[in-house]
């Protein structure tokens, strides 16, 4: 009907509205257990105890299940230049030493 007609479609890009925004500007979203699992190699027979990651400001902690039993958590820290990185393992940390201004579920104070 219309020879030599070109049709173009313009598509606006809408941000993913399902993604949750960071709670405070300059602070990261809480990572998933899968994201944190990509950062560490757990010893044989160890695993993350659940999919629940506990977050406070630039810190994240996740419970680890191990055959010997006992509570242990892996602590991760976020920086803008490096992203999420493994920090250490333990049971609880002092919020003030981590620079946290509010209590966190993985802190003693």
C-alpha positions as CSV (number, residue, x, y, z in Angstrom):
1,X,0.0,0.0,0.0
2,X,2.8,2.4,0.9
3,X,6.0,1.4,-0.8
4,X,9.3,2.4,0.7
5,X,7.8,3.4,4.1
6,X,10.0,3.0,7.2
7,X,8.4,2.6,10.5
8,X,10.3,3.4,13.8
9,X,9.2,2.9,17.3
10,X,10.5,5.0,20.2
11,X,10.6,3.3,23.5
12,X,11.1,5.1,26.8
13,X,13.1,3.3,29.4
14,X,11.3,3.3,32.7
15,X,13.4,2.4,35.8
16,X,12.6,-0.9,37.4
17,X,9.9,0.1,39.8
18,X,10.1,-3.3,41.6
19,X,13.7,-2.6,42.8
20,X,13.8,-1.1,46.2
21,X,15.7,2.2,46.6
22,X,18.6,2.5,49.0
23,X,17.2,3.6,52.4
24,X,19.5,6.5,52.6
25,X,21.3,8.4,49.8
26,X,24.9,7.1,49.5
27,X,24.1,3.8,51.2
28,X,23.7,0.5,49.4
29,X,20.6,-1.7,49.2
30,X,20.8,-4.8,51.4
31,X,22.5,-7.5,49.3
32,X,20.9,-10.9,48.7
33,X,22.4,-14.1,50.2
34,X,23.3,-15.1,46.6
35,X,25.3,-11.9,46.1
36,X,27.2,-12.5,49.4
37,X,27.7,-16.2,48.5
38,X,29.5,-15.2,45.4
39,X,32.1,-13.3,47.5
40,X,33.2,-16.2,49.7
41,X,34.0,-19.9,49.4
42,X,32.5,-21.6,52.4
43,X,34.4,-24.6,53.9
44,X,33.1,-28.0,53.0
45,X,29.7,-28.8,54.6
46,X,29.1,-25.2,55.6
47,X,26.2,-23.2,54.2
48,X,24.3,-20.1,54.7
49,X,21.6,-20.9,57.4
50,X,18.8,-18.9,55.6
51,X,18.2,-16.4,52.9
52,X,17.9,-13.6,55.5
53,X,20.6,-11.0,55.4
54,X,20.7,-8.5,58.3
55,X,21.8,-5.0,57.2
56,X,22.7,-1.8,58.9
57,X,24.1,1.2,56.9
58,X,27.1,-0.2,54.9
59,X,27.3,-3.5,56.8
60,X,25.6,-6.9,56.2
61,X,25.7,-10.1,58.2
62,X,24.4,-13.6,57.4
63,X,24.2,-16.7,59.6
64,X,26.3,-19.7,58.6
65,X,25.5,-23.3,59.4
66,X,28.4,-25.6,60.1
67,X,28.6,-29.3,61.0
68,X,30.3,-28.6,64.3
69,X,27.3,-26.4,65.3
70,X,27.4,-23.1,67.2
71,X,26.5,-19.7,65.9
72,X,28.8,-18.0,63.4
73,X,28.1,-15.1,61.1
74,X,29.9,-13.7,58.1
75,X,30.2,-9.9,58.1
76,X,30.4,-8.0,54.9
77,X,31.2,-4.3,54.3
78,X,30.2,-2.0,51.4
79,X,32.3,0.7,49.9
80,X,31.4,2.7,46.8
81,X,34.7,1.9,45.0
82,X,34.8,-1.9,45.8
83,X,31.1,-2.8,46.4
84,X,30.3,-5.6,48.9
85,X,33.4,-7.4,50.4
86,X,33.8,-10.1,53.0
87,X,35.1,-8.6,56.3
88,X,35.3,-11.4,58.8
89,X,33.5,-14.1,60.7
90,X,32.3,-14.0,64.3
91,X,29.2,-14.0,66.5
92,X,28.7,-10.3,67.3
93,X,30.4,-7.0,66.7
94,X,30.5,-3.7,68.6
95,X,28.4,-1.2,66.5
96,X,30.6,1.7,67.6
97,X,33.7,0.0,66.3
98,X,32.0,-0.5,63.0
99,X,31.0,3.2,62.9
100,X,27.3,2.4,63.1
101,X,25.2,5.1,64.5
102,X,22.2,2.9,65.2
103,X,21.8,-0.6,66.8
104,X,22.1,-3.5,64.4
105,X,20.9,-7.1,64.9
106,X,24.5,-8.4,64.6
107,X,25.9,-6.0,67.2
108,X,26.4,-6.1,70.9
109,X,25.8,-2.4,71.4
